[in-house]
Amino acid sequence: MGKGPGLFTDIGKKAKDLLTKDYIEDQKFTVTTETESGLVFTSTGIKKGGLFNGEVSTQLKSKNVTTDVKIDTNSKISTTVTAEDVAPGLKTVFCFTIPDQSSGKIEFQYHQEYAGISAKFGLTSVPLVEINGAFGSEGFAIGGEIGFDTSSGTLTKYNTGIGFTKSDFSASLILADKGDTLKASYLHTVSPITRSIIAAEILHKFSTSENTFTVGTLYPLDILTTVKACLNNHGRLAVLLQHEWRPKSLITLSGEMDTKALDRKAKVGLALVLKP
């Protein structure tokens, strides 16, 4: 994809990723291997509480087509076929899950310098239709998304937002949850030398008059080790330490606690990713 505003789902994504991405409460282990022919195998195991779930996935790339097949411990087989550059700026994604006969979906994404549009259709007689798009430029985007259930004739979602992005900051304002939630977020690179970043998000729900204010930071201890932390006004504190101990291989230790209820047990998560 070339330069442009991206999709509506990209508005506010940088701040959201800093405040939420890689924070875990479980134990996760992922191993990836690749054959000489380019076939990629990934095995993942997740321990959540007393339950253990696993999945095995394969990925094969042939010219502009990528095929992903995933099998999990619940005997579900998920397949995704992605074709890039079907036409200039156009990408198609086809996915389905066995044995769910109503899971088939096809998505068309179109990107150009001043617009990004995605249309997703369920492959059923009464499909769920989802459309989202953004218009503007690489540094400014305004857009929205809508979902329509043709079986009931109702809107399943409608959201809109605006975003600004520069080399050292990004800001966004999003009206979500059918107009019930207003989110404002901001991300700023404090120092391009140390690569330290801060982010903040204010969320207001009109139906309950509830406000949530979250602040977070990312600070690289060195070129291979990163520390993240976030805290909200409800007392949720999360801290993360991530180390790249070999190229593309990461170990992540994450913890979360309720600062307003220190008698509660803290949540601790561990993730290990091994790649060739």
Accessible surface in RSA format (square Angstrom, percent):
REM  Atomic radii and reference values for relative SASA: ProtOr
REM  Chains: A
REM  Algorithm: Lee & Richards
REM  Probe-radius: 1.40
REM  Slices: 20
REM RES _ NUM      All-atoms   Total-Side   Main-Chain    Non-polar    All polar
REM                ABS   REL    ABS   REL    ABS   REL    ABS   REL    ABS   REL
RES MET A   1   165.27  85.6  76.28  50.5  88.99 211.9  84.84  72.1  80.43 106.6
RES GLY A   2    59.34  73.2   0.00   N/A  59.34  73.2  41.20 113.1  18.14  40.6
RES LYS A   3   157.13  76.7 138.45  84.9  18.68  44.5  89.44  80.5  67.69  72.1
RES GLY A   4    17.33  21.4   0.00   N/A  17.33  21.4   4.24  11.6  13.09  29.3
RES PRO A   5    12.18   8.9   0.25   0.2  11.93  43.4   2.72   2.2   9.46  58.8
RES GLY A   6     7.41   9.1   0.00   N/A   7.41   9.1   4.79  13.1   2.62   5.9
RES LEU A   7    16.75   9.3  16.75  12.0   0.00   0.0  16.75  11.8   0.00   0.0
RES PHE A   8    10.90   5.5   9.63   6.0   1.27   3.3   9.63   5.8   1.27   3.6
RES THR A   9    78.24  55.6  58.94  59.8  19.30  46.0  55.16  74.1  23.08  34.9
RES ASP A  10    62.19  43.6  48.61  48.4  13.58  32.1  19.83  46.7  42.37  42.3
RES ILE A  11    14.31   8.1   2.29   1.7  12.02  29.0   7.65   5.5   6.67  18.1
RES GLY A  12    21.45  26.5   0.00   N/A  21.45  26.5  10.75  29.5  10.70  24.0
RES LYS A  13    95.35  46.5  92.71  56.9   2.64   6.3  65.69  59.1  29.66  31.6
RES LYS A  14   116.95  57.1 109.11  66.9   7.84  18.7  78.91  71.0  38.04  40.5
RES ALA A  15     2.25   2.1   2.05   3.2   0.20   0.5   2.05   2.9   0.20   0.5
RES LYS A  16   121.15  59.1 118.63  72.8   2.52   6.0  64.38  57.9  56.77  60.5
RES ASP A  17    38.99  27.3  38.32  38.1   0.67   1.6  12.64  29.7  26.35  26.3
RES LEU A  18    10.57   5.9   5.63   4.0   4.94  12.4  10.09   7.1   0.48   1.3
RES LEU A  19     8.81   4.9   6.23   4.5   2.58   6.5   6.23   4.4   2.58   6.9
RES THR A  20    77.33  55.0  64.81  65.7  12.52  29.8  59.71  80.2  17.62  26.6
RES LYS A  21   118.37  57.7 110.53  67.8   7.83  18.7  65.83  59.3  52.54  56.0
RES ASP A  22    58.64  41.1  43.40  43.2  15.25  36.1   8.28  19.5  50.36  50.2
RES TYR A  23    33.38  15.6  10.95   6.2  22.42  58.3  11.14   8.4  22.23  27.4
RES ILE A  24    41.12  23.4  32.85  24.5   8.26  19.9  37.36  26.9   3.76  10.2
RES GLU A  25    83.95  48.2  67.25  50.9  16.70  39.8  21.43  41.4  62.53  51.0
RES ASP A  26    34.68  24.3  32.98  32.8   1.70   4.0   5.13  12.1  29.56  29.5
RES GLN A  27    78.39  43.8  76.12  55.6   2.27   5.4  39.17  83.4  39.22  29.7
RES LYS A  28    86.49  42.2  81.08  49.7   5.41  12.9  26.76  24.1  59.73  63.6
RES PHE A  29    94.02  47.0  93.51  57.9   0.52   1.3  93.51  56.7   0.52   1.5
RES THR A  30    15.16  10.8  15.16  15.4   0.00   0.0  13.17  17.7   1.99   3.0
RES VAL A  31    46.32  30.5  44.28  40.1   2.05   4.9  44.28  38.5   2.05   5.6
RES THR A  32    17.65  12.6  14.14  14.3   3.51   8.4  11.89  16.0   5.76   8.7
RES THR A  33    73.14  52.0  72.82  73.8   0.32   0.8  59.55  80.0  13.59  20.5
RES GLU A  34   104.50  60.0  73.54  55.6  30.97  73.7  12.45  24.1  92.05  75.2
RES THR A  35    59.36  42.2  46.66  47.3  12.70  30.3  54.02  72.6   5.34   8.1
RES GLU A  36   190.23 109.2 147.55 111.6  42.68 101.6  71.11 137.5 119.12  97.3
RES SER A  37    96.14  81.2  58.45  78.0  37.70  86.8  57.69 122.8  38.46  53.9
RES GLY A  38    26.85  33.1   0.00   N/A  26.85  33.1  20.27  55.6   6.59  14.8
RES LEU A  39    48.52  27.0  48.52  34.7   0.00   0.0  48.52  34.1   0.00   0.0
RES VAL A  40    30.90  20.3  30.44  27.6   0.46   1.1  30.44  26.4   0.46   1.2
RES PHE A  41    75.83  37.9  74.88  46.4   0.96   2.5  75.09  45.5   0.74   2.1
RES THR A  42    29.39  20.9  28.75  29.2   0.63   1.5  17.36  23.3  12.03  18.2
RES SER A  43    53.60  45.3  51.74  69.0   1.86   4.3  28.09  59.8  25.51  35.7
RES THR A  44    15.85  11.3   9.65   9.8   6.20  14.8   5.36   7.2  10.49  15.9
RES GLY A  45    12.24  15.1   0.00   N/A  12.24  15.1   7.63  20.9   4.61  10.3
RES ILE A  46    57.63  32.8  57.52  42.9   0.11   0.3  57.52  41.4   0.11   0.3
RES LYS A  47   106.00  51.7 105.39  64.7   0.60   1.4  47.83  43.1  58.16  62.0
RES LYS A  48   131.37  64.1 127.31  78.1   4.06   9.7  70.61  63.6  60.76  64.7
RES GLY A  49    65.34  80.6   0.00   N/A  65.34  80.6  45.72 125.5  19.63  44.0
RES GLY A  50    80.95  99.8   0.00   N/A  80.95  99.8  37.11 101.9  43.84  98.2
RES LEU A  51   129.15  71.9 127.62  91.3   1.53   3.8 129.10  90.7   0.05   0.1
RES PHE A  52   136.90  68.5 113.88  70.5  23.03  59.9 113.88  69.0  23.03  65.9
RES ASN A  53    68.77  47.4  68.31  66.0   0.46   1.1  18.03  43.4  50.73  49.0
RES GLY A  54    12.70  15.7   0.00   N/A  12.70  15.7  11.26  30.9   1.44   3.2
RES GLU A  55    58.03  33.3  52.09  39.4   5.95  14.2   9.65  18.7  48.39  39.5
RES VAL A  56    74.82  49.2  73.06  66.1   1.76   4.2  73.06  63.5   1.76   4.8
RES SER A  57    26.36  22.3  25.89  34.6   0.47   1.1  12.24  26.1  14.12  19.8
RES THR A  58    37.25  26.5  35.24  35.7   2.02   4.8  23.39  31.4  13.87  21.0
RES GLN A  59    56.39  31.5  55.63  40.7   0.76   1.8   8.17  17.4  48.22  36.6
RES LEU A  60    83.50  46.5  81.58  58.4   1.92   4.8  81.61  57.3   1.89   5.1
RES LYS A  61   139.10  67.9 117.15  71.9  21.96  52.3  60.19  54.2  78.92  84.1
RES SER A  62    67.97  57.4  60.43  80.6   7.54  17.4  33.02  70.3  34.94  49.0
RES LYS A  63   210.12 102.5 157.09  96.4  53.02 126.2 117.10 105.4  93.02  99.1
RES ASN A  64    65.87  45.4  56.19  54.3   9.68  23.3  31.33  75.4  34.54  33.4
RES VAL A  65    51.42  33.8  50.24  45.5   1.17   2.8  50.24  43.7   1.17   3.2
RES THR A  66    23.79  16.9  23.79  24.1   0.00   0.0   9.89  13.3  13.91  21.0
RES THR A  67    43.69  31.1  41.88  42.5   1.81   4.3  25.82  34.7  17.88  27.0
RES ASP A  68    45.59  31.9  44.53  44.3   1.07   2.5  22.06  51.9  23.53  23.5
RES VAL A  69    46.12  30.3  44.72  40.5   1.40   3.4  44.87  39.0   1.25   3.4
RES LYS A  70    80.18  39.1  79.66  48.9   0.52   1.2  28.63  25.8  51.54  54.9
RES ILE A  71    86.14  49.0  83.55  62.2   2.60   6.3  83.55  60.2   2.60   7.1
RES ASP A  72    38.56  27.0  30.55  30.4   8.01  18.9  11.26  26.5  27.30  27.2
RES THR A  73    85.28  60.7  51.10  51.8  34.19  81.5  58.47  78.5  26.81  40.5
RES ASN A  74   103.40  71.3  79.90  77.2  23.50  56.6  18.40  44.3  85.00  82.2
RES SER A  75    89.40  75.5  71.17  95.0  18.23  42.0  40.76  86.8  48.64  68.1
RES LYS A  76   101.21  49.4 100.18  61.5   1.03   2.5  42.92  38.6  58.29  62.1
RES ILE A  77    59.54  33.9  59.54  44.4   0.00   0.0  59.54  42.9   0.00   0.0
RES SER A  78    32.55  27.5  30.78  41.1   1.77   4.1  17.15  36.5  15.40  21.6
RES THR A  79    18.57  13.2  17.38  17.6   1.19   2.8  11.19  15.0   7.38  11.2
RES THR A  80    44.35  31.5  43.95  44.6   0.39   0.9  20.76  27.9  23.59  35.7
RES VAL A  81    45.79  30.1  43.80  39.7   1.99   4.8  43.80  38.1   1.99   5.4
RES THR A  82    22.52  16.0  22.46  22.8   0.05   0.1  12.25  16.5  10.26  15.5
RES ALA A  83    17.98  16.5  17.70  27.3   0.28   0.6  17.70  24.9   0.28   0.8
RES GLU A  84    73.81  42.4  73.81  55.8   0.00   0.0  30.22  58.5  43.59  35.6
RES ASP A  85   103.31  72.4  86.51  86.1  16.80  39.7  23.24  54.7  80.07  79.9
RES VAL A  86    82.62  54.4  51.10  46.3  31.52  76.0  55.57  48.3  27.06  73.4
RES ALA A  87    42.54  39.1  37.26  57.5   5.29  12.0  42.54  59.9   0.00   0.0
RES PRO A  88   126.29  92.0 108.07  98.5  18.21  66.2 118.02  97.4   8.27  51.4
RES GLY A  89    28.76  35.5   0.00   N/A  28.76  35.5  19.80  54.3   8.96  20.1
RES LEU A  90    44.95  25.0  43.85  31.4   1.10   2.8  44.52  31.3   0.43   1.2
RES LYS A  91    51.54  25.1  51.54  31.6   0.00   0.0   9.34   8.4  42.19  44.9
RES THR A  92    26.41  18.8  26.30  26.7   0.11   0.3  14.08  18.9  12.34  18.6
RES VAL A  93    24.00  15.8  23.15  21.0   0.86   2.1  23.29  20.2   0.72   1.9
RES PHE A  94    72.26  36.2  71.38  44.2   0.88   2.3  71.38  43.3   0.88   2.5
RES CYS A  95    37.04  28.0  37.04  41.3   0.00   0.0   8.20  20.8  28.85  31.1
RES PHE A  96    65.52  32.8  62.29  38.6   3.23   8.4  63.95  38.8   1.57   4.5
RES THR A  97    32.72  23.3  30.15  30.6   2.57   6.1  10.20  13.7  22.52  34.0
RES ILE A  98    87.49  49.8  86.68  64.6   0.81   2.0  87.49  63.0   0.00   0.0
RES PRO A  99    97.11  70.8  80.29  73.2  16.82  61.1  85.34  70.5  11.77  73.2
RES ASP A 100    72.77  51.0  60.62  60.3  12.15  28.7  25.34  59.6  47.43  47.3
RES GLN A 101   178.84 100.0 142.42 104.1  36.42  86.7  54.43 115.9 124.41  94.4
RES SER A 102    73.88  62.4  56.63  75.6  17.25  39.7  34.16  72.7  39.72  55.6
RES SER A 103    22.76  19.2  11.96  16.0  10.80  24.9  17.69  37.7   5.08   7.1
RES GLY A 104     8.84  10.9   0.00   N/A   8.84  10.9   7.03  19.3   1.81   4.1
RES LYS A 105    80.04  39.0  79.91  49.0   0.13   0.3  36.39  32.7  43.66  46.5
RES ILE A 106    48.13  27.4  47.79  35.6   0.34   0.8  48.13  34.7   0.00   0.0
RES GLU A 107    24.98  14.3  24.89  18.8   0.09   0.2   2.76   5.3  22.22  18.1
RES PHE A 108    79.50  39.8  77.13  47.8   2.37   6.2  77.34  46.9   2.16   6.2
RES GLN A 109    23.86  13.3  23.84  17.4   0.02   0.0   0.02   0.0  23.84  18.1
RES TYR A 110    91.78  42.9  91.44  52.0   0.34   0.9  57.91  43.5  33.87  41.8
RES HIS A 111    27.34  14.9  20.59  14.3   6.75  17.3  16.09  16.6  11.25  13.1
RES GLN A 112    77.58  43.4  64.00  46.8  13.58  32.3  29.47  62.7  48.11  36.5
RES GLU A 113   105.49  60.6  99.54  75.3   5.95  14.2  33.16  64.1  72.33  59.1
RES TYR A 114   130.05  60.7 127.40  72.5   2.65   6.9  92.11  69.2  37.94  46.8
RES ALA A 115     9.58   8.8   9.03  13.9   0.54   1.2   9.03  12.7   0.54   1.4
RES GLY A 116     0.05   0.1   0.00   N/A   0.05   0.1   0.05   0.2   0.00   0.0
RES ILE A 117    66.73  38.0  66.19  49.3   0.55   1.3  66.19  47.7   0.55   1.5
RES SER A 118     3.61   3.1   3.36   4.5   0.25   0.6   0.10   0.2   3.51   4.9
RES ALA A 119    19.86  18.3  19.62  30.3   0.24   0.5  19.62  27.6   0.24   0.6
RES LYS A 120    62.22  30.4  62.22  38.2   0.00   0.0  15.22  13.7  47.00  50.1
RES PHE A 121    71.09  35.6  71.09  44.0   0.00   0.0  71.09  43.1   0.00   0.0
RES GLY A 122    11.63  14.3   0.00   N/A  11.63  14.3   6.91  19.0   4.72  10.6
RES LEU A 123    87.71  48.8  61.76  44.2  25.96  65.3  68.69  48.2  19.02  51.2
RES THR A 124    54.48  38.7  29.87  30.3  24.61  58.7  37.87  50.9  16.60  25.1
RES SER A 125   113.56  96.0  72.35  96.6  41.20  94.9  57.62 122.7  55.94  78.4
RES VAL A 126    80.16  52.7  71.97  65.2   8.20  19.7  72.35  62.9   7.81  21.2
RES PRO A 127    30.20  22.0  29.68  27.1   0.52   1.9  30.20  24.9   0.00   0.0
RES LEU A 128    65.41  36.4  57.74  41.3   7.67  19.3  57.74  40.5   7.67  20.6
RES VAL A 129    26.82  17.6  25.99  23.5   0.83   2.0  25.99  22.6   0.83   2.3
RES GLU A 130    41.56  23.9  39.75  30.1   1.81   4.3  10.07  19.5  31.49  25.7
RES ILE A 131    75.52  43.0  73.16  54.5   2.37   5.7  73.93  53.2   1.60   4.3
RES ASN A 132    20.79  14.3  19.45  18.8   1.34   3.2   3.04   7.3  17.74  17.1
RES GLY A 133     9.55  11.8   0.00   N/A   9.55  11.8   5.94  16.3   3.61   8.1
RES ALA A 134     0.00   0.0   0.00   0.0   0.00   0.0   0.00   0.0   0.00   0.0
RES PHE A 135   105.58  52.8 105.28  65.2   0.30   0.8 105.54  64.0   0.04   0.1
RES GLY A 136    20.85  25.7   0.00   N/A  20.85  25.7  16.94  46.5   3.92   8.8
RES SER A 137    45.52  38.5  44.94  60.0   0.58   1.3  30.12  64.1  15.40  21.6
RES GLU A 138   104.73  60.1  89.25  67.5  15.48  36.9  36.98  71.5  67.75  55.3
RES GLY A 139    20.08  24.8   0.00   N/A  20.08  24.8  14.05  38.6   6.03  13.5
RES PHE A 140    73.93  37.0  71.93  44.6   2.01   5.2  72.92  44.2   1.01   2.9
RES ALA A 141     9.40   8.6   9.23  14.2   0.18   0.4   9.23  13.0   0.18   0.5
RES ILE A 142    88.24  50.2  87.70  65.3   0.54   1.3  87.70  63.2   0.54   1.5
RES GLY A 143    11.48  14.2   0.00   N/A  11.48  14.2  10.79  29.6   0.69   1.5
RES GLY A 144    22.67  28.0   0.00   N/A  22.67  28.0  13.77  37.8   8.90  19.9
RES GLU A 145    29.14  16.7  21.95  16.6   7.19  17.1   3.38   6.5  25.76  21.0
RES ILE A 146    72.99  41.5  72.60  54.1   0.39   0.9  72.60  52.3   0.39   1.1
RES GLY A 147     0.19   0.2   0.00   N/A   0.19   0.2   0.19   0.5   0.00   0.0
RES PHE A 148    76.76  38.4  76.67  47.5   0.09   0.2  76.67  46.5   0.09   0.3
RES ASP A 149    36.71  25.7  36.71  36.5   0.00   0.0   0.80   1.9  35.90  35.8
RES THR A 150    53.80  38.3  32.26  32.7  21.53  51.3  33.23  44.6  20.57  31.1
RES SER A 151    71.10  60.1  36.00  48.0  35.10  80.9  24.19  51.5  46.92  65.7
RES SER A 152    69.18  58.5  36.18  48.3  33.00  76.0  44.44  94.6  24.74  34.7
RES GLY A 153    48.34  59.6   0.00   N/A  48.34  59.6  20.84  57.2  27.50  61.6
RES THR A 154    72.61  51.6  68.28  69.2   4.32  10.3  61.58  82.7  11.03  16.7
RES LEU A 155    73.39  40.9  63.34  45.3  10.05  25.3  63.34  44.5  10.05  27.0
RES THR A 156    58.27  41.4  37.23  37.7  21.04  50.1  39.84  53.5  18.42  27.9
RES LYS A 157    61.75  30.1  61.75  37.9   0.00   0.0  32.32  29.1  29.44  31.4
RES TYR A 158    96.83  45.2  94.88  54.0   1.94   5.1  60.74  45.6  36.09  44.5
RES ASN A 159    23.11  15.9  14.64  14.1   8.47  20.4   4.02   9.7  19.08  18.4
RES THR A 160    67.46  48.0  67.35  68.3   0.11   0.3  48.44  65.1  19.02  28.8
RES GLY A 161     7.00   8.6   0.00   N/A   7.00   8.6   6.62  18.2   0.38   0.8
RES ILE A 162    49.40  28.1  49.33  36.7   0.07   0.2  49.33  35.5   0.07   0.2
RES GLY A 163     7.61   9.4   0.00   N/A   7.61   9.4   6.90  18.9   0.71   1.6
RES PHE A 164    93.40  46.7  92.63  57.4   0.77   2.0  92.74  56.2   0.66   1.9
RES THR A 165    47.15  33.5  43.94  44.5   3.21   7.7  19.89  26.7  27.26  41.2
RES LYS A 166   122.91  60.0 112.58  69.1  10.33  24.6  67.17  60.5  55.74  59.4
RES SER A 167   123.77 104.6  76.54 102.2  47.22 108.8  60.16 128.1  63.61  89.1
RES ASP A 168    65.17  45.6  64.16  63.9   1.01   2.4  22.37  52.7  42.79  42.7
RES PHE A 169    61.25  30.6  57.99  35.9   3.26   8.5  59.36  36.0   1.89   5.4
RES SER A 170    13.08  11.0  12.57  16.8   0.50   1.2   8.64  18.4   4.43   6.2
RES ALA A 171    29.03  26.7  25.05  38.7   3.98   9.0  27.06  38.1   1.97   5.2
RES SER A 172    11.37   9.6   3.10   4.1   8.27  19.0   4.76  10.1   6.60   9.2
RES LEU A 173    84.21  46.9  81.85  58.6   2.36   5.9  81.85  57.5   2.36   6.3
RES ILE A 174    22.13  12.6  21.99  16.4   0.14   0.3  22.13  15.9   0.00   0.0
RES LEU A 175    65.99  36.8  63.92  45.7   2.08   5.2  63.92  44.9   2.08   5.6
RES ALA A 176    11.77  10.8  11.77  18.2   0.00   0.0  11.77  16.6   0.00   0.0
RES ASP A 177    80.08  56.1  63.70  63.4  16.38  38.7  24.86  58.5  55.21  55.1
RES LYS A 178    98.80  48.2  82.06  50.3  16.75  39.9  41.71  37.5  57.09  60.8
RES GLY A 179    28.67  35.4   0.00   N/A  28.67  35.4  13.87  38.1  14.80  33.1
RES ASP A 180    35.52  24.9  32.22  32.1   3.30   7.8  21.59  50.8  13.92  13.9
RES THR A 181     3.10   2.2   3.10   3.1   0.00   0.0   3.10   4.2   0.00   0.0
RES LEU A 182    62.12  34.6  60.37  43.2   1.75   4.4  60.37  42.4   1.75   4.7
RES LYS A 183    55.07  26.9  54.38  33.4   0.69   1.6  10.81   9.7  44.26  47.1
RES ALA A 184    38.09  35.0  35.52  54.8   2.57   5.8  35.84  50.5   2.24   5.9
RES SER A 185    14.55  12.3   8.30  11.1   6.26  14.4   8.13  17.3   6.42   9.0
RES TYR A 186    95.31  44.5  94.99  54.0   0.32   0.8  73.21  55.0  22.10  27.2
RES LEU A 187    16.10   9.0  16.10  11.5   0.00   0.0  16.10  11.3   0.00   0.0
RES HIS A 188    54.23  29.6  54.23  37.7   0.00   0.0  34.42  35.5  19.81  23.1
RES THR A 189    28.90  20.6  24.77  25.1   4.13   9.8  13.73  18.4  15.17  22.9
RES VAL A 190    82.06  54.0  59.04  53.4  23.02  55.5  59.19  51.4  22.86  62.0
RES SER A 191    26.19  22.1  25.32  33.8   0.87   2.0  17.74  37.8   8.45  11.8
RES PRO A 192   110.63  80.6  90.71  82.7  19.92  72.4  94.22  77.8  16.41 102.0
RES ILE A 193   158.78  90.4 132.74  98.9  26.05  62.8 138.69  99.9  20.09  54.5
RES THR A 194    57.88  41.2  48.01  48.7   9.87  23.5  54.10  72.7   3.78   5.7
RES ARG A 195   116.09  48.7 113.85  58.0   2.25   5.4  57.35  78.4  58.74  35.6
RES SER A 196    14.58  12.3  14.58  19.5   0.00   0.0   9.24  19.7   5.34   7.5
RES ILE A 197    37.45  21.3  37.34  27.8   0.10   0.2  37.34  26.9   0.10   0.3
RES ILE A 198    81.14  46.2  81.14  60.4   0.00   0.0  81.14  58.4   0.00   0.0
RES ALA A 199     4.53   4.2   0.00   0.0   4.53  10.3   1.99   2.8   2.54   6.7
RES ALA A 200    28.43  26.1  27.28  42.1   1.15   2.6  27.43  38.6   0.99   2.6
RES GLU A 201    38.58  22.1  37.84  28.6   0.73   1.7   0.53   1.0  38.05  31.1
RES ILE A 202    91.98  52.3  90.94  67.7   1.04   2.5  90.94  65.5   1.04   2.8
RES LEU A 203    40.50  22.6  40.50  29.0   0.00   0.0  40.50  28.4   0.00   0.0
RES HIS A 204    49.42  27.0  49.41  34.3   0.01   0.0  35.40  36.5  14.02  16.3
RES LYS A 205    58.15  28.4  58.15  35.7   0.00   0.0  40.59  36.5  17.56  18.7
RES PHE A 206   104.35  52.2  85.18  52.8  19.17  49.9  86.33  52.3  18.02  51.6
RES SER A 207    84.56  71.5  41.31  55.1  43.25  99.6  47.00 100.1  37.56  52.6
RES THR A 208    87.17  62.0  57.69  58.5  29.49  70.3  65.67  88.2  21.50  32.5
RES SER A 209    82.54  69.7  65.95  88.0  16.59  38.2  31.37  66.8  51.17  71.7
RES GLU A 210    78.45  45.0  72.56  54.9   5.89  14.0  28.93  55.9  49.53  40.4
RES ASN A 211    79.98  55.2  73.45  71.0   6.53  15.7  23.38  56.3  56.60  54.7
RES THR A 212    28.39  20.2  27.54  27.9   0.85   2.0  19.01  25.5   9.38  14.2
RES PHE A 213    88.69  44.4  88.19  54.6   0.50   1.3  88.19  53.5   0.50   1.4
RES THR A 214    15.74  11.2  15.74  16.0   0.00   0.0   8.31  11.2   7.42  11.2
RES VAL A 215    61.23  40.3  60.78  55.0   0.46   1.1  60.78  52.8   0.46   1.2
RES GLY A 216     7.62   9.4   0.00   N/A   7.62   9.4   4.52  12.4   3.10   6.9
RES THR A 217    53.62  38.1  53.54  54.3   0.08   0.2  43.43  58.3  10.19  15.4
RES LEU A 218    37.44  20.9  37.44  26.8   0.00   0.0  37.44  26.3   0.00   0.0
RES TYR A 219   103.42  48.3 103.42  58.8   0.00   0.0  64.61  48.6  38.81  47.8
RES PRO A 220    10.41   7.6   2.62   2.4   7.79  28.3   2.62   2.2   7.79  48.4
RES LEU A 221   103.28  57.5  72.31  51.7  30.97  77.8  73.23  51.4  30.05  80.9
RES ASP A 222    77.06  54.0  64.04  63.7  13.02  30.8  43.78 103.0  33.28  33.2
RES ILE A 223   149.36  85.0 126.56  94.3  22.80  55.0 127.42  91.8  21.94  59.6
RES LEU A 224    83.21  46.3  75.73  54.2   7.48  18.8  78.78  55.3   4.43  11.9
RES THR A 225    15.71  11.2  15.34  15.6   0.36   0.9  10.83  14.6   4.87   7.4
RES THR A 226    30.31  21.6  30.31  30.7   0.00   0.0   7.72  10.4  22.60  34.2
RES VAL A 227    41.55  27.3  40.88  37.0   0.67   1.6  40.88  35.5   0.67   1.8
RES LYS A 228    12.50   6.1  12.39   7.6   0.11   0.3   6.57   5.9   5.94   6.3
RES ALA A 229    26.05  24.0  25.26  39.0   0.79   1.8  25.34  35.7   0.71   1.9
RES CYS A 230     2.92   2.2   0.07   0.1   2.86   6.7   2.85   7.2   0.08   0.1
RES LEU A 231    75.90  42.3  74.11  53.0   1.79   4.5  74.25  52.1   1.65   4.4
RES ASN A 232    22.53  15.5  16.41  15.9   6.12  14.7   2.18   5.2  20.35  19.7
RES ASN A 233    69.79  48.1  48.48  46.8  21.32  51.3  36.35  87.5  33.44  32.3
RES HIS A 234    78.61  43.0  66.76  46.4  11.85  30.3  49.62  51.1  28.98  33.7
RES GLY A 235     3.45   4.3   0.00   N/A   3.45   4.3   3.34   9.2   0.11   0.3
RES ARG A 236    75.66  31.8  74.16  37.8   1.51   3.6  37.90  51.8  37.76  22.9
RES LEU A 237    50.87  28.3  49.86  35.7   1.01   2.5  49.86  35.0   1.01   2.7
RES ALA A 238     1.23   1.1   1.07   1.7   0.16   0.4   1.23   1.7   0.00   0.0
RES VAL A 239    69.88  46.0  68.33  61.9   1.55   3.7  68.33  59.4   1.55   4.2
RES LEU A 240     1.63   0.9   0.99   0.7   0.64   1.6   1.62   1.1   0.00   0.0
RES LEU A 241    75.38  42.0  73.89  52.9   1.50   3.8  73.89  51.9   1.50   4.0
RES GLN A 242    35.12  19.6  34.18  25.0   0.94   2.2   2.64   5.6  32.48  24.6
RES HIS A 243    60.90  33.3  60.59  42.1   0.31   0.8  42.02  43.3  18.88  22.0
RES GLU A 244    51.71  29.7  50.86  38.5   0.85   2.0   6.16  11.9  45.55  37.2
RES TRP A 245   115.95  46.5  88.34  42.8  27.61  64.8  89.36  47.6  26.59  43.1
RES ARG A 246   113.54  47.7 107.23  54.7   6.31  15.0  24.17  33.0  89.37  54.2
RES PRO A 247   105.70  77.0 100.60  91.7   5.11  18.6 103.62  85.6   2.08  12.9
RES LYS A 248   138.17  67.4 125.51  77.0  12.66  30.1  79.68  71.7  58.49  62.3
RES SER A 249     0.25   0.2   0.25   0.3   0.00   0.0   0.00   0.0   0.25   0.3
RES LEU A 250    54.02  30.1  53.79  38.5   0.23   0.6  53.79  37.8   0.23   0.6
RES ILE A 251    68.83  39.2  67.90  50.6   0.94   2.3  67.90  48.9   0.94   2.5
RES THR A 252     7.40   5.3   7.40   7.5   0.00   0.0   2.12   2.8   5.29   8.0
RES LEU A 253    90.51  50.4  87.79  62.8   2.72   6.8  87.79  61.7   2.72   7.3
RES SER A 254     3.57   3.0   2.22   3.0   1.35   3.1   1.25   2.7   2.32   3.2
RES GLY A 255    23.37  28.8   0.00   N/A  23.37  28.8  19.31  53.0   4.06   9.1
RES GLU A 256    33.85  19.4  30.11  22.8   3.75   8.9   7.54  14.6  26.32  21.5
RES MET A 257    72.21  37.4  66.01  43.7   6.20  14.8  43.07  36.6  29.15  38.6
RES ASP A 258    43.02  30.1  35.57  35.4   7.45  17.6  17.57  41.4  25.45  25.4
RES THR A 259    54.46  38.7  37.51  38.0  16.95  40.4  29.15  39.2  25.31  38.3
RES LYS A 260   148.33  72.4 109.77  67.4  38.56  91.8  83.78  75.4  64.55  68.8
RES ALA A 261    19.55  18.0  14.20  21.9   5.35  12.2  18.92  26.6   0.63   1.7
RES LEU A 262   125.93  70.1  96.92  69.3  29.01  72.9  98.04  68.9  27.89  75.0
RES ASP A 263   136.69  95.7  93.27  92.8  43.42 102.7  52.32 123.1  84.37  84.1
RES ARG A 264   163.42  68.6 145.11  74.0  18.31  43.6  46.86  64.0 116.56  70.6
RES LYS A 265   196.33  95.8 165.64 101.6  30.69  73.1 117.90 106.1  78.44  83.6
RES ALA A 266    50.72  46.6  37.67  58.1  13.05  29.7  38.31  54.0  12.41  32.9
RES LYS A 267   103.62  50.6  97.93  60.1   5.69  13.5  63.07  56.8  40.55  43.2
RES VAL A 268    86.55  57.0  75.85  68.7  10.70  25.8  75.85  65.9  10.70  29.0
RES GLY A 269     0.05   0.1   0.00   N/A   0.05   0.1   0.05   0.1   0.00   0.0
RES LEU A 270    74.19  41.3  73.72  52.7   0.47   1.2  73.72  51.8   0.47   1.3
RES ALA A 271    13.24  12.2  12.90  19.9   0.34   0.8  12.90  18.2   0.34   0.9
RES LEU A 272    48.25  26.9  47.89  34.3   0.36   0.9  47.89  33.6   0.36   1.0
RES VAL A 273    36.53  24.0  36.53  33.1   0.00   0.0  36.53  31.7   0.00   0.0
RES LEU A 274    46.77  26.0  46.45  33.2   0.32   0.8  46.75  32.8   0.02   0.1
RES LYS A 275    84.38  41.2  79.57  48.8   4.81  11.4  24.68  22.2  59.70  63.6
RES PRO A 276    90.68  66.1  49.50  45.1  41.17 149.7  77.38  63.9  13.30  82.7
END  Absolute sums over single chains surface
CHAIN  1 A    16480.3      13959.3       2521.0      10736.3       5744.1
END  Absolute sums over all chains
TOTAL         16480.3      13959.3       2521.0      10736.3       5744.1
